[in-house]
Amino acid sequence: MTVCVAAIGDNGAQLFVAADRMLTAVAQYQSPEPKVFSLTTSIAVMWSGNDVGFQRIIHDRLLADVHARITANALLSKKPPRRRSD
């Protein structure tokens, strides 16, 4: 069984997350792969289940999508340079 927990602290200013690393196939073992991943400094993902390979594919695609959206938003929010009047 996967354990993923999250708690909000400091009146909503902080989020604490934790997850185990146990996987169960034929036997239980502790995986070197984490079940908590940071996508940005404000977005974390926690996985449950035993198919770490499939989860890695989803993580990589999600990470690429998040960073593409952040880049697009940054480009949209940039103001054009002001023209100097002589």
Summary of the structure (lengths in Angstrom):
residues: 86
radius of gyration: 19.4
end to end distance: 70.2
largest distance: 77.1
contacts: 157
relative contact order: 0.14
helix: 34%
strand: 28%
